[in-house]
């Protein structure tokens, strides 16, 4: 059985609170892109697997899943 997810509440126009910020766009990578990671350092994207990328950092190959918070394209 899957755990239930909380439903996202809609923002009412009469609310005194600001509406929630939209989700940031998902970063897109292609094989061959040179990237940097806060923990692993410099690397190159080997393949893209849906919502994950396989990156070769020289000493280690890591599979990093979206939203790629610490992965940046150079």
N, C-alpha and C positions, 0 to 999 in steps of 0.2 A: 504494500500500500504506500502511495506517495504522500509525503507530508503536505499539508494544505498551505497554500501561500496566502498571505494577507492581500486583500483586494486593494488596488490603488484608489484612494479617495479622489473624487472630483472636486475641483476648486469652485466655490460659489462666488458669483460676481459681487455679492454684498458682504463678503468676508473681509474682516479688517486685516487679515494676514496676506502676505504676498503669495502669489501662486508659486508652486514648486518649479525649480529650474528644469528645463528639458535635459534629458540624458545626453552626455557628450557623444559625438559620432564615434563609431568604432574605427580604430586605425586599420588601414589596409596595407598588407605587405605582399610582395611578389618574390618568387624564388630568385636569388641573386642579389637582393637588396642588402646593403651593408647597414648594420644596426649596432646600437650600443645598449647595454643593460647595466643597471646600477650595481648588481652583484657580480655578474660574469664578465663584464667588460665588452670589448669589441667582438663582433661576430658577423656571420653571413647567413641569411635565410636559405635553408635547403629546400623546404617544401611547406606548402600551406594546406592545412587539413581542416577545412570548415572554420571553426572558431578557435583554432590553435595553429601555431607555427613551430616548425622544427628548426632550431638555430644551431649552427656549428660555431662554438667559441674557441676552437683550437684545442683546448684541454678537455672540454666536455661538450656533448651535444645535448641541448635542453629543449623540451617541448613546453612552450609557454602558451597559456590559454588567455582568451579575451577577458578583460578589457585591456590587456597589455600595459598596465600601469607603469612598469619600470623599463619598458622597451621603447626605444626611440629610433626612428629612421634617420640616417645621415645623408 
